[in-house]
Each structure stands twice: as C-alpha cells, then as structure tokens.
Amino acid sequence: MMNTPKAKGQRPKPDSPVASGQLSNAKMAEHRPRTTGKARYIMIGGFLGAGKTTSVVRLAQHLTDQGLKVGLITNDQGSELVDTAMLRSRGFATEEIPGGCFCCRFNSLVDAAHKLTVATRPDVFIAEPVGSCTDLVATVTYPLRRIYGDNFSIAPLSVLVDTASQTGLTRFVEASTTMTTLVGPVMVKPK
C-alpha cells in the first residue's frame, strides 16, 4: 500500500505527537525564532477584571516556552503601571504606555514596539490596552495594518469578557462602533 500525503488542513490522528502536543526533541530543535519577516502583533482587550493580564502572562510564557521571543506592551490611564513591574519581574521584555489609551497615544504605541524591536527583536508583540479603550479595531488595528503592515502581521483583536459581570459584554457591544468588523475571538472568563 502506497503512503499518500495528507490533504492540506487534515487533522492529525488523536494519538499522534502533533495532536497531543508532544513533538520529538528533534522536531522542537528545528524551530527557530524568526530571523526575517514580520513580527506578529496580538492585542488582548476587555474591561477591568476580565483577565487580560493573566491571559497575557500565560500566552507570553507559552510562546517563550516554544522558543519565540515575546515583547509586551502595557497601557493604563494612570502613571504607575503595576502590570508592567509584574511582567518585568517575570523576565518579559515590557514597554508601557501610561497616561492614556492606545487610541489617544497611538504614536507612543508604535514607539514602544520600536524600542522592543531594537532591544530584543520579538517574534510576537502582545499588547494589553486599558479596559476603557473600546474602539480598538478602528483606532489601533486598522492604522497599524495600513501604516505599519510591512513591519507587523496584525492579529484580529481578541476580547476577554467576564461573565460574572452582567454588563461586561453589553458595555463592550454598546461602546464599540466597529463590532461588526471584530473578527477575533471573544474569550469568556468562567464564573
């Protein structure tokens, strides 16, 4: 019987190393962080308490464990960002944008990405906007893609929702003028 290649997009068998997430050391050694090309830009939004920082930490650690360099960008309306200090204490290269949201401080966001690029050349940027920043697709994602698309591969906006807060999703939908263009995942924090 002749071995035929799997069709593109076909899922591996449930007991295969790929499906179980346990690739051989030889396969893992083949992976190398990018040396050319675009860095991936991921933005994780949501209101206060939705789990943004926890998700950023877990995703950054997961990507780091896979051999990728990660650069984090934090944001808050205040001047002293607790999240920045915590992320740096865990060893992540982190820049912060205090005193305004990504929408209002777009140039600072681009500058932060540039500083991280010079310092560590991340494969992936993970940006956590302040919870009150609601129109991120129109004010951040589109301009990044349009102006800096040669530098970044922009992921769809991901939004975390805390289901314990009955108003979380409602407030987000009401505040967003571009909800119909939101194509990224909406992750729900369990009660």
mmCIF file of the C-alpha atoms, coordinates in Angstrom:
data_MODEL
# 
_entry.id   MODEL 
# 
loop_
_atom_site.group_PDB 
_atom_site.id 
_atom_site.type_symbol 
_atom_site.label_atom_id 
_atom_site.label_alt_id 
_atom_site.label_comp_id 
_atom_site.label_asym_id 
_atom_site.label_entity_id 
_atom_site.label_seq_id 
_atom_site.pdbx_PDB_ins_code 
_atom_site.Cartn_x 
_atom_site.Cartn_y 
_atom_site.Cartn_z 
_atom_site.occupancy 
_atom_site.B_iso_or_equiv 
_atom_site.pdbx_formal_charge 
_atom_site.auth_seq_id 
_atom_site.auth_comp_id 
_atom_site.auth_asym_id 
_atom_site.auth_atom_id 
_atom_site.pdbx_PDB_model_num 
ATOM 1   C CA . MET A 1 1   ? 0.000   0.000  0.000  1.00 0.00 ? 1   MET A CA 1 
ATOM 2   C CA . MET A 1 2   ? 1.393   3.391  -1.013 1.00 0.00 ? 2   MET A CA 1 
ATOM 3   C CA . ASN A 1 3   ? 1.644   6.222  1.510  1.00 0.00 ? 3   ASN A CA 1 
ATOM 4   C CA . THR A 1 4   ? -0.247  9.243  0.288  1.00 0.00 ? 4   THR A CA 1 
ATOM 5   C CA . PRO A 1 5   ? 0.381   12.705 1.711  1.00 0.00 ? 5   PRO A CA 1 
ATOM 6   C CA . LYS A 1 6   ? -2.333  14.091 3.928  1.00 0.00 ? 6   LYS A CA 1 
ATOM 7   C CA . ALA A 1 7   ? -4.618  16.646 2.388  1.00 0.00 ? 7   ALA A CA 1 
ATOM 8   C CA . LYS A 1 8   ? -3.898  20.195 3.435  1.00 0.00 ? 8   LYS A CA 1 
ATOM 9   C CA . GLY A 1 9   ? -5.806  21.044 6.592  1.00 0.00 ? 9   GLY A CA 1 
ATOM 10  C CA . GLN A 1 10  ? -6.453  17.414 7.512  1.00 0.00 ? 10  GLN A CA 1 
ATOM 11  C CA . ARG A 1 11  ? -6.308  16.869 11.268 1.00 0.00 ? 11  ARG A CA 1 
ATOM 12  C CA . PRO A 1 12  ? -3.686  14.517 12.742 1.00 0.00 ? 12  PRO A CA 1 
ATOM 13  C CA . LYS A 1 13  ? -4.817  11.303 14.406 1.00 0.00 ? 13  LYS A CA 1 
ATOM 14  C CA . PRO A 1 14  ? -5.824  11.880 18.064 1.00 0.00 ? 14  PRO A CA 1 
ATOM 15  C CA . ASP A 1 15  ? -2.908  9.799  19.362 1.00 0.00 ? 15  ASP A CA 1 
ATOM 16  C CA . SER A 1 16  ? -0.269  11.432 17.144 1.00 0.00 ? 16  SER A CA 1 
ATOM 17  C CA . PRO A 1 17  ? 2.553   13.523 18.670 1.00 0.00 ? 17  PRO A CA 1 
ATOM 18  C CA . VAL A 1 18  ? 1.236   16.606 16.878 1.00 0.00 ? 18  VAL A CA 1 
ATOM 19  C CA . ALA A 1 19  ? -2.275  16.249 18.285 1.00 0.00 ? 19  ALA A CA 1 
ATOM 20  C CA . SER A 1 20  ? -1.047  15.510 21.797 1.00 0.00 ? 20  SER A CA 1 
ATOM 21  C CA . GLY A 1 21  ? 1.380   18.449 21.690 1.00 0.00 ? 21  GLY A CA 1 
ATOM 22  C CA . GLN A 1 22  ? 4.430   16.261 22.279 1.00 0.00 ? 22  GLN A CA 1 
ATOM 23  C CA . LEU A 1 23  ? 6.790   16.641 19.363 1.00 0.00 ? 23  LEU A CA 1 
ATOM 24  C CA . SER A 1 24  ? 10.141  14.906 19.451 1.00 0.00 ? 24  SER A CA 1 
ATOM 25  C CA . ASN A 1 25  ? 13.216  16.824 20.581 1.00 0.00 ? 25  ASN A CA 1 
ATOM 26  C CA . ALA A 1 26  ? 14.491  16.716 17.015 1.00 0.00 ? 26  ALA A CA 1 
ATOM 27  C CA . LYS A 1 27  ? 11.338  18.433 15.757 1.00 0.00 ? 27  LYS A CA 1 
ATOM 28  C CA . MET A 1 28  ? 11.465  21.024 18.537 1.00 0.00 ? 28  MET A CA 1 
ATOM 29  C CA . ALA A 1 29  ? 15.108  21.758 17.729 1.00 0.00 ? 29  ALA A CA 1 
ATOM 30  C CA . GLU A 1 30  ? 14.106  22.518 14.135 1.00 0.00 ? 30  GLU A CA 1 
ATOM 31  C CA . HIS A 1 31  ? 12.060  25.525 15.272 1.00 0.00 ? 31  HIS A CA 1 
ATOM 32  C CA . ARG A 1 32  ? 13.963  28.767 15.266 1.00 0.00 ? 32  ARG A CA 1 
ATOM 33  C CA . PRO A 1 33  ? 12.660  32.250 16.064 1.00 0.00 ? 33  PRO A CA 1 
ATOM 34  C CA . ARG A 1 34  ? 12.228  34.462 13.047 1.00 0.00 ? 34  ARG A CA 1 
ATOM 35  C CA . THR A 1 35  ? 15.308  35.993 11.543 1.00 0.00 ? 35  THR A CA 1 
ATOM 36  C CA . THR A 1 36  ? 13.480  37.879 8.812  1.00 0.00 ? 36  THR A CA 1 
ATOM 37  C CA . GLY A 1 37  ? 9.930   38.861 8.103  1.00 0.00 ? 37  GLY A CA 1 
ATOM 38  C CA . LYS A 1 38  ? 7.175   40.381 10.168 1.00 0.00 ? 38  LYS A CA 1 
ATOM 39  C CA . ALA A 1 39  ? 6.607   40.146 13.878 1.00 0.00 ? 39  ALA A CA 1 
ATOM 40  C CA . ARG A 1 40  ? 3.115   39.078 14.953 1.00 0.00 ? 40  ARG A CA 1 
ATOM 41  C CA . TYR A 1 41  ? 1.133   41.773 16.797 1.00 0.00 ? 41  TYR A CA 1 
ATOM 42  C CA . ILE A 1 42  ? -1.571  40.500 19.150 1.00 0.00 ? 42  ILE A CA 1 
ATOM 43  C CA . MET A 1 43  ? -3.847  42.803 21.117 1.00 0.00 ? 43  MET A CA 1 
ATOM 44  C CA . ILE A 1 44  ? -5.948  41.468 24.001 1.00 0.00 ? 44  ILE A CA 1 
ATOM 45  C CA . GLY A 1 45  ? -8.713  43.824 25.136 1.00 0.00 ? 45  GLY A CA 1 
ATOM 46  C CA . GLY A 1 46  ? -11.522 43.750 27.675 1.00 0.00 ? 46  GLY A CA 1 
ATOM 47  C CA . PHE A 1 47  ? -12.833 45.641 30.657 1.00 0.00 ? 47  PHE A CA 1 
ATOM 48  C CA . LEU A 1 48  ? -11.156 45.793 34.060 1.00 0.00 ? 48  LEU A CA 1 
ATOM 49  C CA . GLY A 1 49  ? -11.093 42.406 35.759 1.00 0.00 ? 49  GLY A CA 1 
ATOM 50  C CA . ALA A 1 50  ? -11.780 40.364 32.630 1.00 0.00 ? 50  ALA A CA 1 
ATOM 51  C CA . GLY A 1 51  ? -8.443  38.532 32.905 1.00 0.00 ? 51  GLY A CA 1 
ATOM 52  C CA . LYS A 1 52  ? -6.345  40.404 30.332 1.00 0.00 ? 52  LYS A CA 1 
ATOM 53  C CA . THR A 1 53  ? -3.105  40.430 32.314 1.00 0.00 ? 53  THR A CA 1 
ATOM 54  C CA . THR A 1 54  ? -3.467  36.787 33.350 1.00 0.00 ? 54  THR A CA 1 
ATOM 55  C CA . SER A 1 55  ? -4.027  35.831 29.705 1.00 0.00 ? 55  SER A CA 1 
ATOM 56  C CA . VAL A 1 56  ? -1.073  37.935 28.549 1.00 0.00 ? 56  VAL A CA 1 
ATOM 57  C CA . VAL A 1 57  ? 1.227   36.231 31.080 1.00 0.00 ? 57  VAL A CA 1 
ATOM 58  C CA . ARG A 1 58  ? 0.060   32.744 30.100 1.00 0.00 ? 58  ARG A CA 1 
ATOM 59  C CA . LEU A 1 59  ? 0.298   33.408 26.362 1.00 0.00 ? 59  LEU A CA 1 
ATOM 60  C CA . ALA A 1 60  ? 3.716   35.055 26.706 1.00 0.00 ? 60  ALA A CA 1 
ATOM 61  C CA . GLN A 1 61  ? 5.015   32.127 28.749 1.00 0.00 ? 61  GLN A CA 1 
ATOM 62  C CA . HIS A 1 62  ? 3.571   29.599 26.284 1.00 0.00 ? 62  HIS A CA 1 
ATOM 63  C CA . LEU A 1 63  ? 5.211   31.353 23.320 1.00 0.00 ? 63  LEU A CA 1 
ATOM 64  C CA . THR A 1 64  ? 8.508   31.714 25.198 1.00 0.00 ? 64  THR A CA 1 
ATOM 65  C CA . ASP A 1 65  ? 8.452   28.005 26.040 1.00 0.00 ? 65  ASP A CA 1 
ATOM 66  C CA . GLN A 1 66  ? 8.145   27.361 22.299 1.00 0.00 ? 66  GLN A CA 1 
ATOM 67  C CA . GLY A 1 67  ? 11.343  29.318 21.653 1.00 0.00 ? 67  GLY A CA 1 
ATOM 68  C CA . LEU A 1 68  ? 9.789   32.568 20.485 1.00 0.00 ? 68  LEU A CA 1 
ATOM 69  C CA . LYS A 1 69  ? 10.878  35.996 21.681 1.00 0.00 ? 69  LYS A CA 1 
ATOM 70  C CA . VAL A 1 70  ? 7.973   37.957 23.117 1.00 0.00 ? 70  VAL A CA 1 
ATOM 71  C CA . GLY A 1 71  ? 7.656   41.707 23.668 1.00 0.00 ? 71  GLY A CA 1 
ATOM 72  C CA . LEU A 1 72  ? 4.848   43.032 25.856 1.00 0.00 ? 72  LEU A CA 1 
ATOM 73  C CA . ILE A 1 73  ? 3.213   46.456 25.762 1.00 0.00 ? 73  ILE A CA 1 
ATOM 74  C CA . THR A 1 74  ? 1.078   47.553 28.714 1.00 0.00 ? 74  THR A CA 1 
ATOM 75  C CA . ASN A 1 75  ? -1.285  50.500 28.908 1.00 0.00 ? 75  ASN A CA 1 
ATOM 76  C CA . ASP A 1 76  ? -3.207  52.413 31.556 1.00 0.00 ? 76  ASP A CA 1 
ATOM 77  C CA . GLN A 1 77  ? -4.705  55.819 32.211 1.00 0.00 ? 77  GLN A CA 1 
ATOM 78  C CA . GLY A 1 78  ? -2.514  56.246 35.309 1.00 0.00 ? 78  GLY A CA 1 
ATOM 79  C CA . SER A 1 79  ? 1.198   56.942 35.525 1.00 0.00 ? 79  SER A CA 1 
ATOM 80  C CA . GLU A 1 80  ? 2.447   53.947 37.518 1.00 0.00 ? 80  GLU A CA 1 
ATOM 81  C CA . LEU A 1 81  ? 1.599   50.639 35.879 1.00 0.00 ? 81  LEU A CA 1 
ATOM 82  C CA . VAL A 1 82  ? 1.635   47.732 38.328 1.00 0.00 ? 82  VAL A CA 1 
ATOM 83  C CA . ASP A 1 83  ? 1.271   45.241 35.467 1.00 0.00 ? 83  ASP A CA 1 
ATOM 84  C CA . THR A 1 84  ? 4.499   46.467 33.862 1.00 0.00 ? 84  THR A CA 1 
ATOM 85  C CA . ALA A 1 85  ? 6.501   45.874 37.040 1.00 0.00 ? 85  ALA A CA 1 
ATOM 86  C CA . MET A 1 86  ? 4.968   42.412 37.493 1.00 0.00 ? 86  MET A CA 1 
ATOM 87  C CA . LEU A 1 87  ? 5.641   41.392 33.865 1.00 0.00 ? 87  LEU A CA 1 
ATOM 88  C CA . ARG A 1 88  ? 9.226   42.631 34.006 1.00 0.00 ? 88  ARG A CA 1 
ATOM 89  C CA . SER A 1 89  ? 9.775   40.758 37.277 1.00 0.00 ? 89  SER A CA 1 
ATOM 90  C CA . ARG A 1 90  ? 8.829   37.589 35.401 1.00 0.00 ? 90  ARG A CA 1 
ATOM 91  C CA . GLY A 1 91  ? 11.551  38.286 32.842 1.00 0.00 ? 91  GLY A CA 1 
ATOM 92  C CA . PHE A 1 92  ? 9.457   39.591 29.958 1.00 0.00 ? 92  PHE A CA 1 
ATOM 93  C CA . ALA A 1 93  ? 10.696  42.495 27.854 1.00 0.00 ? 93  ALA A CA 1 
ATOM 94  C CA . THR A 1 94  ? 7.975   45.068 28.530 1.00 0.00 ? 94  THR A CA 1 
ATOM 95  C CA . GLU A 1 95  ? 7.274   48.638 27.482 1.00 0.00 ? 95  GLU A CA 1 
ATOM 96  C CA . GLU A 1 96  ? 4.443   50.726 28.873 1.00 0.00 ? 96  GLU A CA 1 
ATOM 97  C CA . ILE A 1 97  ? 2.205   53.498 27.655 1.00 0.00 ? 97  ILE A CA 1 
ATOM 98  C CA . PRO A 1 98  ? 0.904   55.402 30.700 1.00 0.00 ? 98  PRO A CA 1 
ATOM 99  C CA . GLY A 1 99  ? -1.439  58.365 30.833 1.00 0.00 ? 99  GLY A CA 1 
ATOM 100 C CA . GLY A 1 100 ? -3.861  57.479 28.039 1.00 0.00 ? 100 GLY A CA 1 
ATOM 101 C CA . CYS A 1 101 ? -5.229  54.665 25.919 1.00 0.00 ? 101 CYS A CA 1 
ATOM 102 C CA . PHE A 1 102 ? -3.627  53.229 22.767 1.00 0.00 ? 102 PHE A CA 1 
ATOM 103 C CA . CYS A 1 103 ? -6.191  55.186 20.727 1.00 0.00 ? 103 CYS A CA 1 
ATOM 104 C CA . CYS A 1 104 ? -5.043  58.528 22.117 1.00 0.00 ? 104 CYS A CA 1 
ATOM 105 C CA . ARG A 1 105 ? -1.382  57.551 22.352 1.00 0.00 ? 105 ARG A CA 1 
ATOM 106 C CA . PHE A 1 106 ? -1.004  55.706 19.030 1.00 0.00 ? 106 PHE A CA 1 
ATOM 107 C CA . ASN A 1 107 ? 2.457   57.146 18.330 1.00 0.00 ? 107 ASN A CA 1 
ATOM 108 C CA . SER A 1 108 ? 3.601   56.009 21.774 1.00 0.00 ? 108 SER A CA 1 
ATOM 109 C CA . LEU A 1 109 ? 2.383   52.502 20.936 1.00 0.00 ? 109 LEU A CA 1 
ATOM 110 C CA . VAL A 1 110 ? 4.468   52.489 17.763 1.00 0.00 ? 110 VAL A CA 1 
ATOM 111 C CA . ASP A 1 111 ? 7.461   53.897 19.686 1.00 0.00 ? 111 ASP A CA 1 
ATOM 112 C CA . ALA A 1 112 ? 7.111   51.148 22.318 1.00 0.00 ? 112 ALA A CA 1 
ATOM 113 C CA . ALA A 1 113 ? 7.130   48.477 19.610 1.00 0.00 ? 113 ALA A CA 1 
ATOM 114 C CA . HIS A 1 114 ? 10.218  50.099 18.092 1.00 0.00 ? 114 HIS A CA 1 
ATOM 115 C CA . LYS A 1 115 ? 12.040  50.132 21.459 1.00 0.00 ? 115 LYS A CA 1 
ATOM 116 C CA . LEU A 1 116 ? 11.273  46.451 21.960 1.00 0.00 ? 116 LEU A CA 1 
ATOM 117 C CA . THR A 1 117 ? 12.407  45.666 18.414 1.00 0.00 ? 117 THR A CA 1 
ATOM 118 C CA . VAL A 1 118 ? 15.743  47.400 18.976 1.00 0.00 ? 118 VAL A CA 1 
ATOM 119 C CA . ALA A 1 119 ? 16.242  45.783 22.397 1.00 0.00 ? 119 ALA A CA 1 
ATOM 120 C CA . THR A 1 120 ? 15.076  42.204 21.821 1.00 0.00 ? 120 THR A CA 1 
ATOM 121 C CA . ARG A 1 121 ? 13.683  41.747 18.280 1.00 0.00 ? 121 ARG A CA 1 
ATOM 122 C CA . PRO A 1 122 ? 10.494  39.942 19.377 1.00 0.00 ? 122 PRO A CA 1 
ATOM 123 C CA . ASP A 1 123 ? 8.787   37.385 17.175 1.00 0.00 ? 123 ASP A CA 1 
ATOM 124 C CA . VAL A 1 124 ? 5.495   38.305 18.819 1.00 0.00 ? 124 VAL A CA 1 
ATOM 125 C CA . PHE A 1 125 ? 4.220   41.504 20.420 1.00 0.00 ? 125 PHE A CA 1 
ATOM 126 C CA . ILE A 1 126 ? 1.365   41.181 22.896 1.00 0.00 ? 126 ILE A CA 1 
ATOM 127 C CA . ALA A 1 127 ? -0.338  44.460 23.707 1.00 0.00 ? 127 ALA A CA 1 
ATOM 128 C CA . GLU A 1 128 ? -2.800  44.937 26.572 1.00 0.00 ? 128 GLU A CA 1 
ATOM 129 C CA . PRO A 1 129 ? -4.835  48.125 26.182 1.00 0.00 ? 129 PRO A CA 1 
ATOM 130 C CA . VAL A 1 130 ? -6.559  49.829 29.076 1.00 0.00 ? 130 VAL A CA 1 
ATOM 131 C CA . GLY A 1 131 ? -10.039 48.408 29.681 1.00 0.00 ? 131 GLY A CA 1 
ATOM 132 C CA . SER A 1 132 ? -11.821 51.656 28.795 1.00 0.00 ? 132 SER A CA 1 
ATOM 133 C CA . CYS A 1 133 ? -10.383 51.692 25.272 1.00 0.00 ? 133 CYS A CA 1 
ATOM 134 C CA . THR A 1 134 ? -13.318 50.385 23.246 1.00 0.00 ? 134 THR A CA 1 
ATOM 135 C CA . ASP A 1 135 ? -12.894 51.182 19.554 1.00 0.00 ? 135 ASP A CA 1 
ATOM 136 C CA . LEU A 1 136 ? -9.560  49.407 19.138 1.00 0.00 ? 136 LEU A CA 1 
ATOM 137 C CA . VAL A 1 137 ? -10.262 47.980 15.696 1.00 0.00 ? 137 VAL A CA 1 
ATOM 138 C CA . ALA A 1 138 ? -10.817 51.402 14.101 1.00 0.00 ? 138 ALA A CA 1 
ATOM 139 C CA . THR A 1 139 ? -8.271  53.386 16.119 1.00 0.00 ? 139 THR A CA 1 
ATOM 140 C CA . VAL A 1 140 ? -5.416  50.907 16.529 1.00 0.00 ? 140 VAL A CA 1 
ATOM 141 C CA . THR A 1 141 ? -5.724  47.711 14.466 1.00 0.00 ? 141 THR A CA 1 
ATOM 142 C CA . TYR A 1 142 ? -6.604  49.330 11.132 1.00 0.00 ? 142 TYR A CA 1 
ATOM 143 C CA . PRO A 1 143 ? -3.975  52.095 11.366 1.00 0.00 ? 143 PRO A CA 1 
ATOM 144 C CA . LEU A 1 144 ? -1.300  49.573 12.386 1.00 0.00 ? 144 LEU A CA 1 
ATOM 145 C CA . ARG A 1 145 ? -2.190  47.356 9.447  1.00 0.00 ? 145 ARG A CA 1 
ATOM 146 C CA . ARG A 1 146 ? -2.444  50.263 6.998  1.00 0.00 ? 146 ARG A CA 1 
ATOM 147 C CA . ILE A 1 147 ? 0.624   52.254 8.072  1.00 0.00 ? 147 ILE A CA 1 
ATOM 148 C CA . TYR A 1 148 ? 2.908   49.589 9.550  1.00 0.00 ? 148 TYR A CA 1 
ATOM 149 C CA . GLY A 1 149 ? 1.736   46.467 7.724  1.00 0.00 ? 149 GLY A CA 1 
ATOM 150 C CA . ASP A 1 150 ? 5.241   45.909 6.346  1.00 0.00 ? 150 ASP A CA 1 
ATOM 151 C CA . ASN A 1 151 ? 6.567   45.556 9.911  1.00 0.00 ? 151 ASN A CA 1 
ATOM 152 C CA . PHE A 1 152 ? 3.796   43.589 11.632 1.00 0.00 ? 152 PHE A CA 1 
ATOM 153 C CA . SER A 1 153 ? 1.412   40.770 10.934 1.00 0.00 ? 153 SER A CA 1 
ATOM 154 C CA . ILE A 1 154 ? -1.631  42.093 12.775 1.00 0.00 ? 154 ILE A CA 1 
ATOM 155 C CA . ALA A 1 155 ? -3.827  39.513 14.510 1.00 0.00 ? 155 ALA A CA 1 
ATOM 156 C CA . PRO A 1 156 ? -7.550  40.172 14.863 1.00 0.00 ? 156 PRO A CA 1 
ATOM 157 C CA . LEU A 1 157 ? -8.465  41.884 18.126 1.00 0.00 ? 157 LEU A CA 1 
ATOM 158 C CA . SER A 1 158 ? -9.130  39.395 20.923 1.00 0.00 ? 158 SER A CA 1 
ATOM 159 C CA . VAL A 1 159 ? -11.548 40.444 23.649 1.00 0.00 ? 159 VAL A CA 1 
ATOM 160 C CA . LEU A 1 160 ? -11.949 38.904 27.096 1.00 0.00 ? 160 LEU A CA 1 
ATOM 161 C CA . VAL A 1 161 ? -15.330 39.027 28.795 1.00 0.00 ? 161 VAL A CA 1 
ATOM 162 C CA . ASP A 1 162 ? -16.013 38.309 32.457 1.00 0.00 ? 162 ASP A CA 1 
ATOM 163 C CA . THR A 1 163 ? -19.357 36.524 32.547 1.00 0.00 ? 163 THR A CA 1 
ATOM 164 C CA . ALA A 1 164 ? -19.735 37.270 36.260 1.00 0.00 ? 164 ALA A CA 1 
ATOM 165 C CA . SER A 1 165 ? -20.179 40.906 35.280 1.00 0.00 ? 165 SER A CA 1 
ATOM 166 C CA . GLN A 1 166 ? -23.589 41.017 33.636 1.00 0.00 ? 166 GLN A CA 1 
ATOM 167 C CA . THR A 1 167 ? -22.747 44.320 31.964 1.00 0.00 ? 167 THR A CA 1 
ATOM 168 C CA . GLY A 1 168 ? -19.303 43.428 30.581 1.00 0.00 ? 168 GLY A CA 1 
ATOM 169 C CA . LEU A 1 169 ? -20.322 42.222 27.133 1.00 0.00 ? 169 LEU A CA 1 
ATOM 170 C CA . THR A 1 170 ? -23.249 44.627 26.887 1.00 0.00 ? 170 THR A CA 1 
ATOM 171 C CA . ARG A 1 171 ? -20.983 47.597 27.651 1.00 0.00 ? 171 ARG A CA 1 
ATOM 172 C CA . PHE A 1 172 ? -18.463 46.436 25.080 1.00 0.00 ? 172 PHE A CA 1 
ATOM 173 C CA . VAL A 1 173 ? -21.058 45.980 22.342 1.00 0.00 ? 173 VAL A CA 1 
ATOM 174 C CA . GLU A 1 174 ? -22.696 49.338 23.094 1.00 0.00 ? 174 GLU A CA 1 
ATOM 175 C CA . ALA A 1 175 ? -19.352 51.178 23.196 1.00 0.00 ? 175 ALA A CA 1 
ATOM 176 C CA . SER A 1 176 ? -17.882 49.684 20.044 1.00 0.00 ? 176 SER A CA 1 
ATOM 177 C CA . THR A 1 177 ? -18.829 51.331 16.782 1.00 0.00 ? 177 THR A CA 1 
ATOM 178 C CA . THR A 1 178 ? -16.988 48.628 14.838 1.00 0.00 ? 178 THR A CA 1 
ATOM 179 C CA . MET A 1 179 ? -18.389 45.499 16.473 1.00 0.00 ? 179 MET A CA 1 
ATOM 180 C CA . THR A 1 180 ? -19.372 44.066 13.086 1.00 0.00 ? 180 THR A CA 1 
ATOM 181 C CA . THR A 1 181 ? -15.732 44.201 11.973 1.00 0.00 ? 181 THR A CA 1 
ATOM 182 C CA . LEU A 1 182 ? -14.482 42.373 15.056 1.00 0.00 ? 182 LEU A CA 1 
ATOM 183 C CA . VAL A 1 183 ? -13.315 39.035 13.705 1.00 0.00 ? 183 VAL A CA 1 
ATOM 184 C CA . GLY A 1 184 ? -11.032 37.928 16.515 1.00 0.00 ? 184 GLY A CA 1 
ATOM 185 C CA . PRO A 1 185 ? -12.033 35.546 19.255 1.00 0.00 ? 185 PRO A CA 1 
ATOM 186 C CA . VAL A 1 186 ? -14.060 36.678 22.223 1.00 0.00 ? 186 VAL A CA 1 
ATOM 187 C CA . MET A 1 187 ? -12.741 34.690 25.163 1.00 0.00 ? 187 MET A CA 1 
ATOM 188 C CA . VAL A 1 188 ? -15.022 34.203 28.129 1.00 0.00 ? 188 VAL A CA 1 
ATOM 189 C CA . LYS A 1 189 ? -13.740 34.077 31.698 1.00 0.00 ? 189 LYS A CA 1 
ATOM 190 C CA . PRO A 1 190 ? -15.681 31.384 33.574 1.00 0.00 ? 190 PRO A CA 1 
ATOM 191 C CA . LYS A 1 191 ? -17.692 32.369 36.634 1.00 0.00 ? 191 LYS A CA 1 
# 
